[in-house]
């Protein structure tokens, strides 16, 4: 007995803390809602002026399209290594071009030719046509630095000759050799020079080591400088080639990936107008009801307008502040529209629950009181969800990826601005809606009308049906079937303990499945995924991946002055030898100036003083190595040697190779590093998972603290946390099954999912705590009855907000759509199935609740609220000063006696407000208002 008393005391204390925390915010929002109800116009006009004015900042919008800056880690190790190499090693592209050297600052453009029927690209007629195209490219000229230059003047050179790849195969001697069948593959000795034909001929057919035919030919032109004007001319030519029907061509320039990614994203912005239309339609249908007077259909436009103002304000303000727009920010409008509609449904649901059933209160004068109760009921929930979403995006700004940082800034400010607009602009719309309803005015014409029964006696039935209407008779009387059905159907699932156990068991199975997927989730941004399948560049990337498996020349760079004549030189060569033992490295290849120098006649092993002078003589006759050694006086201050990876098209494997080569260099006693330009892209493979876990972890921890402040119940906070973890794990797992990789793009969606995950579960847990039922199952049914409709309709509206993105060609939009589907579906299922099932089995019991039943399911007997109020010594808060007169109490949602409590009404007694009473004269005491998160 003593233990039961202690437990009961703890439960009551916990509920008292919950009520105290919510009561404080409830009183604030009650006063605020009452003020909005009294003076709605300023709350509509000011947001329009402020956020509409901020929209002018879009004139300063600046876009960042550089792929490296947007999607690769900021200030990564590879970026720092590249900067060191460019600052230290000379760029000799104009005289001694070195294809391996990362110090090259020029550019390369490529044409990829193939036969539509996969025929032989080496036929004489075909090669002749390709040669004609090559001559057109060489003849292209553009204004570069004030001078007209063609390819011959812009090209990179080696021994005074322009560098290109694959062009020599078009010469007549080579064509003769091909027809004679004497060309070996993949390596062919051409006049003493070994050519690797597999670098530009794909789909080769070889018989007895001799090349017979090929399917694809890639021709590459190397520029000593960027020459963007010339590149533009090249793109124009390549996009409009006049070729035979069976010969096709596609092309690549340095900016192809960034341009095509942005083109795909911008092209799909048209879906936003369709999204607005669909969301407005859905919200209007859900909110319509069947009465032209009480319907809330027009409110949907107010809710979407509030979200639109938030989007406009965010884009304008951050553009003025110099935050650059990146293509992934294009999904922000779709996201914020969904969040805004979620909050709108919560506010409209609270409005419906607080409608008076007392005819004396169904007047325009009572609108401020209803709006005060509405904000007390829903604004706390809206605040929690908006705050958690904002916190999640706030941690997103900590990312090492510019795409994530800038997206989080735009989305975070849009969430906060949307929240402000919902409390102001949409609050004012609610006030005017209430004035129209209680004035018995039609929702379209705003003309006063009569009930349908009266109009039928005067006009036709059709006229009465379209134009007749009446005020709502009580709570939820203005709700549609879309709102009523979830309240009636879902609670029935939790009447049976066996059903609850089965639901929990199914979720345990789900958790095992998604853990498997999460463990096998791939990481990194696959380049061909970023481009629309309809793009020319998608075709180029697909053919390149199919026919050409690249090899990485990895440069081991000595970063400081070193004496190569002694032990240090041998240690450097041993390091290269050890690198060649790696399973992914070609053990037969090494290109090193030190090895070549030692093997030459210029090297004198007996004299260390002659090392540098003789090296200078060696480099004069071996210009291939000139860009690999940096000499200052008689000192070698930096140098580099290369090992070559085996062919591979798996970027994940290459990223792992990068890590191993770096570790090998780091373990060496020499000041050496491993580098290749592709490491800039591979950095994301090793940075994305730690960055994601860090941001998601920090966001979850912060949200737990916020949830604890509002719920103030250990078990409830634990269940909300468990739900968040299960949802995020589910998203990771289903990303694997849906073939989505973890990248800087999907990282954004995962950070966003943290805020969404807590929204629905917090609604259910808060409603459970505030329930007036004494049994677990009763409280669970009560909670889901109150939360089901807003959760279901908010989730559906968000899904409709992104459904058109399923038809997008943009990888950014497609992944956003898929992950949003996962977030919303998993969030809804956890909120309406998992949480109520668990609460029905192990949820807290006892304490004083303030929520009634749903009018259909009969809750357990509830204690006398007046007695509870006296026991807790919680006096009602004054709302306004009125004459102290004794007034009659009549049954209503806000004035029901303790012995005649309706399950759908609050069980408290308050004085009745006379319709003739002045607007400022309202009940002296405000009944305790339930706060549903």
C-alpha positions, 0 to 999 in steps of 0.5 A: 500500500505504501509503495502504491501511494509513493508511485501514485504521488510520483505520477501525480507530481509528474502530471502536475509538472506537465500541466504546469509547463503547458499551463504557463505557455497555454496562458501566454498563447490564450492571451495572444490568441484573444488579441489576434481575435480582437484585432486581426487586421494588423496580424495579416497586414504586417506579415504581408508587408514585412515578408513581402518586402524581404522578398525584394532581396531576391534581386540580389540572389547569387547562385553557386554552380561549381560542383567542387564547392557545392558538393565536396567537403570544404577545406578538405585534406585533398583541397589543402594538398592540391593547393600545396602542389599548385603553389610549389610545383610549376605548371609546364603545360605550355612546353612539357605537358605531363598528363600525370601532374596534378599541377596542371591548371588547364582543361580538357574537352572530349568527343565520344563517337559510337555507332548506334548499331554498335558497329565498327567505329574503325571503318575507313568511312567512319574514321574519315567523318570523325577526322573531319569533325576533329579538323572543325574543332581545331579550327575553332577560334575565340577571343581569349585575353583580347586575342583571337586564338584557335586550338593550336594556340591554346593547346597544351604542348610537349616538345612543341607539339599539341597534345590530344588523345585518340587523334593519331588513330585517324591518320592514314598510316594507322588506318592502313595498319588497322586494315592490314591487321597488325595493330596490337591491343591494348598496347601498340608500339608506334615508332618506338612509343608505346600507346595504350589504345584502351584509353580511347578505344572501347568495345574492342574485338581482338583476335590473336592479340590483334585489334579487329574492330571497336565500338567507341572512340574517344577523342580528347583535346588538352588546353593549357588554360581554361579558355572558357570562350573557346570551350563555349564554341566547342560545346556549340559545335559538339551539340550540333554535329551533322553526322551520318545516321549510324554515327552518334556523338556526345561530349564533355567539358569541365563544367558539363556536370554542374551545368546539367545538374542545375539545368535538371533542377531548375527545369523541374521547378515547374512542379511547384505550381502543380504542388501548390494547386494540389495542396490547396485542393486537398486542404480545401476538400479535407477542411470543407465539411458540407455546410457553406457557412461553417466550412473552412475550405477557404482557410486552406489558402490562408495556410498555404499563403502563410507558408509562401510568405515564410519561403519568400522571406527566407530567400529574400533575407538570406540573398541580401545577406550574401548566402549563395543559392545552390541547386538543392535549395530548390526543394525548400518550397516543397518542404516548407509548404508541407510543414506549413500545412501540417501546422495549419491542420493542427490549428484548424483541428484545435479551432473545431474542438473549441467551438461552443455548443452554447447558442449564447456563445455562438456570436461574433463577440465570442470569436476572440475567446475561441481563438484564445482557446485554439492557440492554447490548445495547438500553438504549443504543439506548433511551437515544439514542431517548428522549434525541433525542425529549426534545431535540426536545420541549425545543426545542418549549418555545421556541415563541411558541405556547402550544399548542406550548410546553405540548404539548412540556412534557407530551410531553417529560416523558412521554417521560423518565418513560416511559424511566425506567419502561421501565428500571425497571418493565419491567426488573423485569417482564423479570426475573420473566418470565425466572424464570417461563420458566426455572422451566418455568411456564405464562404464564397459570397460572404452574404448572409444566408439562412439555414437550409430548412428555411430556404427550402420553404422559400427557394428550390432544394438545389438553391438551399443546398448550395446557399443555405447553411448554419453555424456549427452546433458544437465542437467538431461540427464543422469537420469533414469525414476526412477528419472524423474517420481517423478519429473513429477507426484508429482507436478501435485497434487498441481495444485488444491487448493481443493486437497491441502485442502483434503490432509491437512484434511487427515493428521489431521485425521491421527494425531487424530488416532496416538494420540490415539495410543500414549496415550495407548502405553505400556512401558517396555521390555517384556522378552519373546519378546527378544528371538527367537521363535525357541529358547528353552528358548522361549518355557520355557518362554511361558510355564511359563507365561501360567502355573505359575503366580508368586508372589513377596515377597516385602521386607520392609527393615529398613536401620538404627539402630532402637529401636523396643521395643517402638513406632518405632517397632509398626510403622513398623508393621503398615506400613506392615499392610497398605501395605497389604491393597493394592489391589495387595497385599495378605492381608492374608500373612505376614512374619516378624521376629518382629511379630513372635518374639512377638508371641513367648515365648522369647519376654518379653514385660515388659523389653526392655533390654532383647529384643536383648538377647531374640531375639538371642535365638529366632533366634537360634530356628527359623533359617528362620529369621536369614538372616532378622535381622542384629545384631551388639553387642546389636544393630539391625542395619538393618532388613526386613519383607515381604508382598506377592503380588497376582499372576500376569503375567502383568509386567506393573502392577508389575511396578506400584505396585513397585511405590506404595510400594516405595511411602508407604515406602518413606512416612513413618517416619522410615528409610525404603525402599521397595525392590525385585530383580525384581525391577531391571527389573521394573525400565525400566518401569518407566524410559523409558518414561521420558528418551525418552521424554528428549532425543527426546525433547533435540534433537528436540530443537537442530535440530530446532536451526540448521534448523533456522540457515540454513532456516532463515524463521520463518514459514519454521522453524515452519513447519519443527518443526510441521512435526517432531512432527507429524512424531514422534507422528505417530511413537508412535501411530503406535507402539501401533497398531503394538504391539511394547512397548516403551523400551530401545530398541525402545527408540534407534529407536525413537532417531534415528527417530528425525534425519530422520524426519528433513531430507526430510522436510528440503529438501522441505522447502529449495527448496521452499524458493529458488524457483523463482516462485512468487505464492505459488502453483508455488513455491510448485510445483517447490520445490517438483519437485526438491526434489521429486526424491532424497527423493523418491529414498533415502527413497526406498533405506533405506527401501531396506536396512532393508527389510531383517530384516523382516525375522529375529527371533531377537526382536532387528532386527524386532523392528528396521525394523518396526520402520524404515518402520514407520520413512521412510514412514511417513517422505516421506509422510509428505515431498511429500504430507503434506508440499507441500499442506500446502505451497501451501495454506499458504506458503510465497510468493515474494522475489528472488528465484534461482531455476528454474522449472523442464522443464515440469511445467511452473513456474510463470514469474521470475524477471531478475536475473541480476537486482536482483543481482544489487539490492542486491549488491551481487557481484559474487565471484572470483573462479580463475584468468583468462585473462580479455577477452571478450567472447561470451555467449551461451545458457547453463544451466549456461549461459542463457540470462534473456529474454530466460530463460528455466525452467530447467536452471539457469537464469544467464549470464556467459562467455563461457569457451573455450575447449582449455583453461588451466584447471586452467583457468576458468571463472573469476566470478562464477554464483550464485549457488542455494543451495538445502537442 
